[in-house]
Amino acid sequence: MRDTGIRNALLTAFSTDEFRPDIGALWENWVVAEAAKRNALAGSPAELFFWRTRTQSEVDMVVRQGSKLRAFEVKWSPGRVSGRAFRDAYGVEVEVIRPDNPFATDIFKTPLSA
């Protein structure tokens, strides 16, 4: 989903209620769109991916800069995020982006993992 305004217009869903059923999806879309925009404005130094296994383990956003990887789960609600499948596969911890810390961590900083 790229333009949530058009989506909301088609659904006539303009509520700003934090408990609306699609708030998590809207939040995730905004974070990924902002990351893509920042990446483009910086000259696209990173590649952005979504990651999912055949068993449906997933990571919302993977950022690759050269041989370095960082992984992010985008969550509206508090709760535990495992990221175990990604960590086991790539040796990279999954970071969490929440409404109280959007971009508290610079997504495009030099990652720690090789």
DRENTORKOL-3810 file (N, C-alpha, C; in nm, 4 decimals):
REM DRENTORKOL-3810
@n.u->0.0857; n.v->-0.1155; n.w->0.0000; ca.u->0.0000; ca.v->0.0000; ca.w->0.0000; c.u->0.0901; c.v->0.1215; c.w->0.0000
@n.u->0.0731; n.v->0.2118; n.w->-0.0952; ca.u->0.1591; ca.v->0.3293; ca.w->-0.1033; c.u->0.0867; c.v->0.4538; c.w->-0.0558
@n.u->-0.0332; n.v->0.4749; n.w->-0.1014; ca.u->-0.1032; ca.v->0.5987; ca.w->-0.0667; c.u->-0.2203; c.v->0.5662; c.w->0.0253
@n.u->-0.1990; n.v->0.5849; n.w->0.1541; ca.u->-0.3039; ca.v->0.5514; ca.w->0.2498; c.u->-0.4203; c.v->0.6494; c.w->0.2436
@n.u->-0.3969; n.v->0.7683; n.w->0.1916; ca.u->-0.5071; ca.v->0.8639; ca.w->0.1752; c.u->-0.6101; c.v->0.8138; c.w->0.0756
@n.u->-0.5634; n.v->0.7640; n.w->-0.0381; ca.u->-0.6544; ca.v->0.7081; ca.w->-0.1390; c.u->-0.7225; c.v->0.5846; c.w->-0.0830
@n.u->-0.6466; n.v->0.5003; n.w->-0.0160; ca.u->-0.7039; ca.v->0.3798; ca.w->0.0450; c.u->-0.8148; c.v->0.4165; c.w->0.1419
@n.u->-0.7873; n.v->0.5123; n.w->0.2304; ca.u->-0.8871; ca.v->0.5530; ca.w->0.3291; c.u->-1.0076; c.v->0.6186; c.w->0.2633
@n.u->-0.9870; n.v->0.6932; n.w->0.1550; ca.u->-1.0987; ca.v->0.7546; ca.w->0.0835; c.u->-1.1895; c.v->0.6473; c.w->0.0235
@n.u->-1.1287; n.v->0.5461; n.w->-0.0367; ca.u->-1.2079; ca.v->0.4378; ca.w->-0.0949; c.u->-1.2886; c.v->0.3634; c.w->0.0109
@n.u->-1.2313; n.v->0.3527; n.w->0.1312; ca.u->-1.2986; ca.v->0.2830; ca.w->0.2407; c.u->-1.3809; c.v->0.3766; c.w->0.3292
@n.u->-1.3760; n.v->0.5061; n.w->0.2980; ca.u->-1.4332; ca.v->0.6108; ca.w->0.3846; c.u->-1.3952; c.v->0.5860; c.w->0.5315
@n.u->-1.2664; n.v->0.5651; n.w->0.5515; ca.u->-1.2129; ca.v->0.5367; ca.w->0.6851; c.u->-1.1144; c.v->0.6466; c.w->0.7226
@n.u->-1.1663; n.v->0.7533; n.w->0.7829; ca.u->-1.0814; ca.v->0.8670; ca.w->0.8168; c.u->-1.0639; c.v->0.8840; c.w->0.9670
@n.u->-1.1012; n.v->0.7855; n.w->1.0427; ca.u->-1.0890; ca.v->0.7930; ca.w->1.1877; c.u->-0.9424; c.v->0.8035; c.w->1.2277
@n.u->-0.9153; n.v->0.8869; n.w->1.3251; ca.u->-0.7801; ca.v->0.8953; ca.w->1.3803; c.u->-0.7707; c.v->0.8178; c.w->1.5113
@n.u->-0.8706; n.v->0.7371; n.w->1.5368; ca.u->-0.8755; ca.v->0.6565; ca.w->1.6593; c.u->-0.7602; c.v->0.5577; c.w->1.6621
@n.u->-0.6822; n.v->0.5592; n.w->1.7687; ca.u->-0.5684; ca.v->0.4688; ca.w->1.7779; c.u->-0.6096; c.v->0.3226; c.w->1.7902
@n.u->-0.7395; n.v->0.2975; n.w->1.8090; ca.u->-0.7879; ca.v->0.1601; ca.w->1.8215; c.u->-0.8566; c.v->0.1104; c.w->1.6950
@n.u->-0.8466; n.v->0.1874; n.w->1.5850; ca.u->-0.9079; ca.v->0.1399; ca.w->1.4616; c.u->-0.8393; c.v->0.0090; c.w->1.4222
@n.u->-0.9118; n.v->-0.0837; n.w->1.3619; ca.u->-0.8577; ca.v->-0.2179; ca.w->1.3387; c.u->-0.7372; c.v->-0.2231; c.w->1.2456
@n.u->-0.7188; n.v->-0.1231; n.w->1.1620; ca.u->-0.6075; ca.v->-0.1260; ca.w->1.0666; c.u->-0.4918; c.v->-0.0351; c.w->1.1063
@n.u->-0.4909; n.v->0.0138; n.w->1.2304; ca.u->-0.3885; ca.v->0.1105; ca.w->1.2710; c.u->-0.2479; c.v->0.0515; c.w->1.2607
@n.u->-0.2319; n.v->-0.0754; n.w->1.2935; ca.u->-0.1001; ca.v->-0.1388; ca.w->1.2840; c.u->-0.0476; c.v->-0.1417; c.w->1.1412
@n.u->-0.1346; n.v->-0.1762; n.w->1.0470; ca.u->-0.0951; ca.v->-0.1806; ca.w->0.9060; c.u->-0.0632; c.v->-0.0406; c.w->0.8539
@n.u->-0.1424; n.v->0.0580; n.w->0.8949; ca.u->-0.1154; ca.v->0.1959; ca.w->0.8536; c.u->0.0176; c.v->0.2451; c.w->0.9102
@n.u->0.0442; n.v->0.2136; n.w->1.0363; ca.u->0.1705; ca.v->0.2521; ca.w->1.1003; c.u->0.2893; c.v->0.1868; c.w->1.0279
@n.u->0.2789; n.v->0.0578; n.w->1.0010; ca.u->0.3864; ca.v->-0.0120; ca.w->0.9314; c.u->0.4104; c.v->0.0494; c.w->0.7942
@n.u->0.3037; n.v->0.0786; n.w->0.7221; ca.u->0.3153; ca.v->0.1396; ca.w->0.5903; c.u->0.3865; c.v->0.2747; c.w->0.5988
@n.u->0.3499; n.v->0.3575; n.w->0.6978; ca.u->0.4124; ca.v->0.4889; ca.w->0.7128; c.u->0.5617; c.v->0.4749; c.w->0.7408
@n.u->0.5985; n.v->0.3865; n.w->0.8317; ca.u->0.7402; ca.v->0.3692; ca.w->0.8674; c.u->0.8208; c.v->0.3239; c.w->0.7459
@n.u->0.7716; n.v->0.2240; n.w->0.6744; ca.u->0.8443; ca.v->0.1735; ca.w->0.5580; c.u->0.8526; c.v->0.2814; c.w->0.4496
@n.u->0.7444; n.v->0.3564; n.w->0.4278; ca.u->0.7457; ca.v->0.4637; ca.w->0.3286; c.u->0.8461; c.v->0.5729; c.w->0.3671
@n.u->0.8517; n.v->0.6083; n.w->0.4946; ca.u->0.9486; ca.v->0.7084; ca.w->0.5409; c.u->1.0914; c.v->0.6587; c.w->0.5254
@n.u->1.1144; n.v->0.5327; n.w->0.5549; ca.u->1.2483; ca.v->0.4757; ca.w->0.5376; c.u->1.2882; c.v->0.4774; c.w->0.3902
@n.u->1.1956; n.v->0.4400; n.w->0.3020; ca.u->1.2238; ca.v->0.4418; ca.w->0.1583; c.u->1.2505; c.v->0.5838; c.w->0.1106
@n.u->1.1742; n.v->0.6798; n.w->0.1610; ca.u->1.1937; ca.v->0.8196; ca.w->0.1223; c.u->1.3305; c.v->0.8700; c.w->0.1690
@n.u->1.3657; n.v->0.8419; n.w->0.2929; ca.u->1.4961; ca.v->0.8851; ca.w->0.3451; c.u->1.6096; c.v->0.8198; c.w->0.2668
@n.u->1.5921; n.v->0.6950; n.w->0.2320; ca.u->1.6922; ca.v->0.6246; ca.w->0.1537; c.u->1.7072; c.v->0.6885; c.w->0.0158
@n.u->1.5964; n.v->0.7201; n.w->-0.0486; ca.u->1.6010; ca.v->0.7833; ca.w->-0.1807; c.u->1.6667; c.v->0.9214; c.w->-0.1733
@n.u->1.6324; n.v->0.9986; n.w->-0.0713; ca.u->1.6916; ca.v->1.1324; ca.w->-0.0560; c.u->1.8415; c.v->1.1262; c.w->-0.0285
@n.u->1.8860; n.v->1.0152; n.w->0.0285; ca.u->2.0288; ca.v->0.9975; ca.w->0.0567; c.u->2.1024; c.v->0.9359; c.w->-0.0630
@n.u->2.0340; n.v->0.9219; n.w->-0.1753; ca.u->2.0971; ca.v->0.8637; ca.w->-0.2930; c.u->2.0886; c.v->0.7125; c.w->-0.2976
@n.u->1.9963; n.v->0.6547; n.w->-0.2247; ca.u->1.9715; ca.v->0.5104; ca.w->-0.2211; c.u->2.0948; c.v->0.4284; c.w->-0.1848
@n.u->2.1558; n.v->0.4584; n.w->-0.0700; ca.u->2.2736; ca.v->0.3804; ca.w->-0.0300; c.u->2.2396; c.v->0.2402; c.w->0.0200
@n.u->2.1133; n.v->0.2152; n.w->0.0493; ca.u->2.0736; ca.v->0.0863; ca.w->0.1068; c.u->1.9681; c.v->0.0195; c.w->0.0196
@n.u->1.9593; n.v->-0.1120; n.w->0.0342; ca.u->1.8511; ca.v->-0.1886; ca.w->-0.0274; c.u->1.7537; c.v->-0.2239; c.w->0.0837
@n.u->1.6242; n.v->-0.2105; n.w->0.0569; ca.u->1.5201; ca.v->-0.2396; ca.w->0.1550; c.u->1.4419; c.v->-0.3614; c.w->0.1099
@n.u->1.4195; n.v->-0.4534; n.w->0.2048; ca.u->1.3492; ca.v->-0.5771; ca.w->0.1741; c.u->1.2478; c.v->-0.6101; c.w->0.2826
@n.u->1.1521; n.v->-0.6941; n.w->0.2458; ca.u->1.0634; ca.v->-0.7627; ca.w->0.3394; c.u->1.1135; c.v->-0.9067; c.w->0.3403
@n.u->1.1061; n.v->-0.9744; n.w->0.4558; ca.u->1.1576; ca.v->-1.1111; ca.w->0.4648; c.u->1.0528; c.v->-1.2023; c.w->0.5265
@n.u->1.0302; n.v->-1.3184; n.w->0.4624; ca.u->0.9365; ca.v->-1.4181; ca.w->0.5161; c.u->0.9853; c.v->-1.5577; c.w->0.4793
@n.u->0.9685; n.v->-1.6501; n.w->0.5751; ca.u->1.0056; ca.v->-1.7891; ca.w->0.5492; c.u->0.8849; c.v->-1.8654; c.w->0.4976
@n.u->0.9074; n.v->-1.9870; n.w->0.4568; ca.u->0.7964; ca.v->-2.0732; ca.w->0.4141; c.u->0.7019; c.v->-2.1035; c.w->0.5293
@n.u->0.7530; n.v->-2.0959; n.w->0.6529; ca.u->0.6693; ca.v->-2.1228; ca.w->0.7703; c.u->0.6060; c.v->-1.9951; c.w->0.8254
@n.u->0.6147; n.v->-1.8848; n.w->0.7497; ca.u->0.5493; ca.v->-1.7575; ca.w->0.7787; c.u->0.6167; c.v->-1.6730; c.w->0.8870
@n.u->0.7386; n.v->-1.7068; n.w->0.9284; ca.u->0.8148; ca.v->-1.6135; ca.w->1.0125; c.u->0.8497; c.v->-1.4956; c.w->0.9234
@n.u->0.8418; n.v->-1.3745; n.w->0.9773; ca.u->0.8685; ca.v->-1.2598; ca.w->0.8924; c.u->0.9356; c.v->-1.1464; c.w->0.9673
@n.u->0.9970; n.v->-1.0585; n.w->0.8884; ca.u->1.0554; ca.v->-0.9341; ca.w->0.9364; c.u->1.0024; c.v->-0.8257; c.w->0.8435
@n.u->0.9528; n.v->-0.7169; n.w->0.9019; ca.u->0.8877; ca.v->-0.6127; ca.w->0.8221; c.u->0.9832; c.v->-0.5397; c.w->0.7284
@n.u->1.1065; n.v->-0.5145; n.w->0.7744; ca.u->1.1994; ca.v->-0.4413; ca.w->0.6902; c.u->1.3425; c.v->-0.4868; c.w->0.7188
@n.u->1.4106; n.v->-0.5240; n.w->0.6122; ca.u->1.5518; ca.v->-0.5581; ca.w->0.6198; c.u->1.6263; c.v->-0.4531; c.w->0.5385
@n.u->1.7298; n.v->-0.3976; n.w->0.5983; ca.u->1.8103; ca.v->-0.2954; ca.w->0.5329; c.u->1.9483; c.v->-0.3553; c.w->0.5078
@n.u->1.9886; n.v->-0.3550; n.w->0.3812; ca.u->2.1214; ca.v->-0.4058; ca.w->0.3464; c.u->2.2034; c.v->-0.2920; c.w->0.2873
@n.u->2.3185; n.v->-0.2681; n.w->0.3482; ca.u->2.4143; ca.v->-0.1708; ca.w->0.2960; c.u->2.5442; c.v->-0.2457; c.w->0.2746
@n.u->2.5759; n.v->-0.2730; n.w->0.1498; ca.u->2.6924; ca.v->-0.3560; ca.w->0.1205; c.u->2.6688; c.v->-0.4951; c.w->0.1753
@n.u->2.7590; n.v->-0.5417; n.w->0.2606; ca.u->2.7433; ca.v->-0.6740; ca.w->0.3209; c.u->2.6808; c.v->-0.6668; c.w->0.4600
@n.u->2.6412; n.v->-0.5491; n.w->0.5032; ca.u->2.5849; ca.v->-0.5293; ca.w->0.6371; c.u->2.4325; c.v->-0.5375; c.w->0.6329
@n.u->2.3745; n.v->-0.6027; n.w->0.7342; ca.u->2.2292; ca.v->-0.6180; ca.w->0.7446; c.u->2.1789; c.v->-0.5603; c.w->0.8763
@n.u->2.0595; n.v->-0.5017; n.w->0.8707; ca.u->1.9823; ca.v->-0.4693; ca.w->0.9904; c.u->1.8392; c.v->-0.5112; c.w->0.9630
@n.u->1.7689; n.v->-0.5519; n.w->1.0676; ca.u->1.6318; ca.v->-0.6006; ca.w->1.0521; c.u->1.5416; c.v->-0.5280; c.w->1.1507
@n.u->1.4186; n.v->-0.4973; n.w->1.1069; ca.u->1.3244; ca.v->-0.4209; ca.w->1.1882; c.u->1.1851; c.v->-0.4811; c.w->1.1834
@n.u->1.1222; n.v->-0.4875; n.w->1.2977; ca.u->0.9795; ca.v->-0.5161; ca.w->1.3085; c.u->0.9133; c.v->-0.3837; c.w->1.3426
@n.u->0.8035; n.v->-0.3543; n.w->1.2771; ca.u->0.7292; ca.v->-0.2307; ca.w->1.2988; c.u->0.6010; c.v->-0.2673; c.w->1.3719
@n.u->0.5872; n.v->-0.2213; n.w->1.4949; ca.u->0.4736; ca.v->-0.2607; ca.w->1.5785; c.u->0.4044; c.v->-0.1387; c.w->1.6374
@n.u->0.2727; n.v->-0.1362; n.w->1.6251; ca.u->0.1929; ca.v->-0.0300; ca.w->1.6859; c.u->0.1739; c.v->-0.0569; c.w->1.8344
@n.u->0.1504; n.v->-0.1819; n.w->1.8679; ca.u->0.1188; ca.v->-0.2201; ca.w->2.0055; c.u->0.2421; c.v->-0.2748; c.w->2.0766
@n.u->0.2442; n.v->-0.2582; n.w->2.2077; ca.u->0.3543; ca.v->-0.3200; ca.w->2.2824; c.u->0.3396; c.v->-0.4714; c.w->2.2796
@n.u->0.4446; n.v->-0.5368; n.w->2.3014; ca.u->0.4424; ca.v->-0.6825; ca.w->2.3011; c.u->0.5777; c.v->-0.7340; c.w->2.2594
@n.u->0.5953; n.v->-0.8610; n.w->2.2796; ca.u->0.7225; ca.v->-0.9246; ca.w->2.2512; c.u->0.7380; c.v->-0.9501; c.w->2.1019
@n.u->0.8562; n.v->-0.9258; n.w->2.0526; ca.u->0.8908; ca.v->-0.9572; ca.w->1.9143; c.u->1.0050; c.v->-1.0569; c.w->1.9189
@n.u->0.9877; n.v->-1.1699; n.w->1.8555; ca.u->1.0888; ca.v->-1.2740; ca.w->1.8634; c.u->1.2041; c.v->-1.2498; c.w->1.7666
@n.u->1.1780; n.v->-1.2558; n.w->1.6397; ca.u->1.2834; ca.v->-1.2410; ca.w->1.5413; c.u->1.3822; c.v->-1.3567; c.w->1.5400
@n.u->1.3475; n.v->-1.4641; n.w->1.6088; ca.u->1.4395; ca.v->-1.5769; ca.w->1.6229; c.u->1.4777; c.v->-1.6383; c.w->1.4878
@n.u->1.3808; n.v->-1.6544; n.w->1.3988; ca.u->1.4098; ca.v->-1.7183; ca.w->1.2699; c.u->1.5112; c.v->-1.6365; c.w->1.1901
@n.u->1.4953; n.v->-1.5049; n.w->1.1910; ca.u->1.5890; ca.v->-1.4193; ca.w->1.1185; c.u->1.7263; c.v->-1.4218; c.w->1.1856
@n.u->1.7264; n.v->-1.4120; n.w->1.3163; ca.u->1.8528; ca.v->-1.4158; ca.w->1.3925; c.u->1.9265; c.v->-1.5478; c.w->1.3673
@n.u->1.8529; n.v->-1.6581; n.w->1.3692; ca.u->1.9144; ca.v->-1.7883; ca.w->1.3443; c.u->1.9696; c.v->-1.7988; c.w->1.2015
@n.u->1.8995; n.v->-1.7399; n.w->1.1067; ca.u->1.9405; ca.v->-1.7496; ca.w->0.9666; c.u->2.0568; c.v->-1.6571; c.w->0.9325
@n.u->2.0587; n.v->-1.5368; n.w->0.9935; ca.u->2.1565; ca.v->-1.4357; ca.w->0.9522; c.u->2.2453; c.v->-1.3823; c.w->1.0641
@n.u->2.2196; n.v->-1.4226; n.w->1.1885; ca.u->2.2998; ca.v->-1.3737; ca.w->1.2994; c.u->2.2778; c.v->-1.2268; c.w->1.3311
@n.u->2.1596; n.v->-1.1763; n.w->1.2976; ca.u->2.1274; ca.v->-1.0349; ca.w->1.3172; c.u->2.0059; c.v->-1.0229; c.w->1.4085
@n.u->2.0173; n.v->-0.9426; n.w->1.5127; ca.u->1.9042; ca.v->-0.9172; ca.w->1.6022; c.u->1.8014; c.v->-0.8296; c.w->1.5321
@n.u->1.6751; n.v->-0.8568; n.w->1.5555; ca.u->1.5672; ca.v->-0.7773; ca.w->1.4982; c.u->1.5354; c.v->-0.6634; c.w->1.5941
@n.u->1.5420; n.v->-0.5410; n.w->1.5434; ca.u->1.5111; ca.v->-0.4216; ca.w->1.6210; c.u->1.3626; c.v->-0.3895; c.w->1.6042
@n.u->1.3058; n.v->-0.3186; n.w->1.7014; ca.u->1.1627; ca.v->-0.2874; ca.w->1.6969; c.u->1.1445; c.v->-0.1364; c.w->1.6851
@n.u->1.0565; n.v->-0.0967; n.w->1.5941; ca.u->1.0174; ca.v->0.0433; ca.w->1.5792; c.u->0.8727; c.v->0.0532; c.w->1.6245
@n.u->0.8484; n.v->0.1398; n.w->1.7228; ca.u->0.7140; ca.v->0.1593; ca.w->1.7792; c.u->0.6773; c.v->0.3074; c.w->1.7714
@n.u->0.5509; n.v->0.3402; n.w->1.7935; ca.u->0.5099; ca.v->0.4807; ca.w->1.7867; c.u->0.5846; c.v->0.5714; c.w->1.8855
@n.u->0.6284; n.v->0.5151; n.w->1.9973; ca.u->0.6988; ca.v->0.5986; ca.w->2.0945; c.u->0.8474; c.v->0.6132; c.w->2.0613
@n.u->0.8959; n.v->0.5451; n.w->1.9564; ca.u->1.0367; ca.v->0.5574; ca.w->1.9189; c.u->1.0595; c.v->0.5568; c.w->1.7682
@n.u->0.9731; n.v->0.6220; n.w->1.6891; ca.u->0.9959; ca.v->0.6147; ca.w->1.5445; c.u->1.1306; c.v->0.6770; c.w->1.5115
@n.u->1.2131; n.v->0.5991; n.w->1.4498; ca.u->1.3445; ca.v->0.6453; ca.w->1.4077; c.u->1.4310; c.v->0.6923; c.w->1.5232
@n.u->1.4038; n.v->0.6379; n.w->1.6435; ca.u->1.4932; ca.v->0.6641; ca.w->1.7560; c.u->1.6306; c.v->0.6087; c.w->1.7207
@n.u->1.6289; n.v->0.5015; n.w->1.6445; ca.u->1.7524; ca.v->0.4445; ca.w->1.5925; c.u->1.7591; c.v->0.4829; c.w->1.4454
@n.u->1.8689; n.v->0.5393; n.w->1.4034; ca.u->1.8843; ca.v->0.5734; ca.w->1.2621; c.u->1.8913; c.v->0.4426; c.w->1.1831
@n.u->1.7921; n.v->0.4198; n.w->1.1018; ca.u->1.7831; ca.v->0.2955; ca.w->1.0250; c.u->1.9038; c.v->0.2766; c.w->0.9342
@n.u->1.9607; n.v->0.3861; n.w->0.8893; ca.u->2.0694; ca.v->0.3768; ca.w->0.7925; c.u->2.2076; c.v->0.3976; c.w->0.8534
@n.u->2.2160; n.v->0.3925; n.w->0.9850; ca.u->2.3499; ca.v->0.4020; ca.w->1.0468; c.u->2.4295; c.v->0.2772; c.w->1.0121
@n.u->2.5569; n.v->0.2834; n.w->1.0322; ca.u->2.6411; ca.v->0.1678; ca.w->1.0048; c.u->2.6001; c.v->0.0545; c.w->1.0960
@n.u->2.5553; n.v->-0.0574; n.w->1.0388; ca.u->2.5116; ca.v->-0.1696; ca.w->1.1219; c.u->2.6294; c.v->-0.2397; c.w->1.1888
@n.u->2.5973; n.v->-0.3145; n.w->1.2917; ca.u->2.6987; ca.v->-0.3856; ca.w->1.3676; c.u->2.7321; c.v->-0.5201; c.w->1.3071
@n.u->2.6369; n.v->-0.5799; n.w->1.2365; ca.u->2.6585; ca.v->-0.7154; ca.w->1.1856; c.u->2.7308; c.v->-0.7122; c.w->1.0511
@n.u->2.8010; n.v->-0.8166; n.w->1.0245; ca.u->2.8723; ca.v->-0.8240; ca.w->0.8959; c.u->2.8033; c.v->-0.9220; c.w->0.8041
END
